[in-house]
Every structure is written in C-alpha cells, then in structure tokens.
C-alpha cells in the first residue's frame, strides 16, 4: 500500500498546468490529466478508502490520479509531464 503521505503533490502541478489553457486563464483549478502512462492502473482498496475518508467527493478523480502517478510513475516521467504541460518563460 502506498503511504497516505505520498499523495502526489508533484502530479497536482501537472493537473494545475493542464487546467490553464491560455495566459488569460486563472490558476488554482486542477483537472484530471488522463495520462496514457496511468491507463489501466488501479488504486488498492486501502488507497481508495483513504481518498473517500479524507477528500470531498468532487476531488476523488484528482486525488486518485495523483496517488496513481506517485505509485506508478518515475520521477523522470513526472518531470516530463510537468515540462509537457507547464509553460516556463525563459
């Protein structure tokens, strides 16, 4: 079981960048990214229970995806997703 303390905060950055479609969009929203890297991956029953017990229902998808990213993706894959979804001015 993944530790509840490993909650995918880096993936939340990918979700935030995915919610911003233009320079005029406001920051602060998160969206499910639906990364192909997470396709077919599933939470354990304990992880599902942790999410249900600790988050609002409207956050289940976002939190579930973040848990999956933390459990199944390498640091390099998460960094690539950040670089692919986030704009960093030079």
WOBEL-V619035 format. One record per helix or strand of 2 or more residues. SS is the DSSP state (2 for helix, 1 for strand). FROM is the first residue (numbers start at 1). TO is the last residue. Records with the same first field share a line. If there is no record, write none. Layout:
SS->FROM-TO  FROM-TO
//
This chain:
2->9-19  36-38  45-54  57-72  75-85
//
